[in-house]
Amino acid sequence: MDGISLMAKTYAKIQEQIQALTREAEKLRRAEIDGVIARIKEAVTAYGLSAADLGLTGGSAAGKKAAAPKKKKGRGKAAAPRKAAAVAKFRDEAGHIWGGRGPRPAWLREALANGKKLEDFKV
């Protein structure tokens, strides 16, 4: 019986240690997440990104994973060719570009608010 009580105390002690380590791990995880969020916010601001740019909008096709093209059975017909990426239609001196589709990026909105014209950025 003495061996069982010793084992129970050891097991209980290990369970306490597990709980303490779990709490410590969660605190460290939260601190790391806060750092990642801060870096993401900084990048979003610096590059004028929107939720749509990041694929975070619920209703747009941009936020959904693209379906893999289905292979046709039989005669080995090739899939339809993919569309080329959109060409930049607007550019500023800092090298920011915008294809003219979707919401205007922050750098362009800011420049327009400061009196510039959209034509000033036309490529």
Summary of the structure (lengths in Angstrom):
residues: 123
radius of gyration: 27.2
end to end distance: 85.6
largest distance: 88.3
contacts: 217
relative contact order: 0.08
helix: 50%
strand: 4%
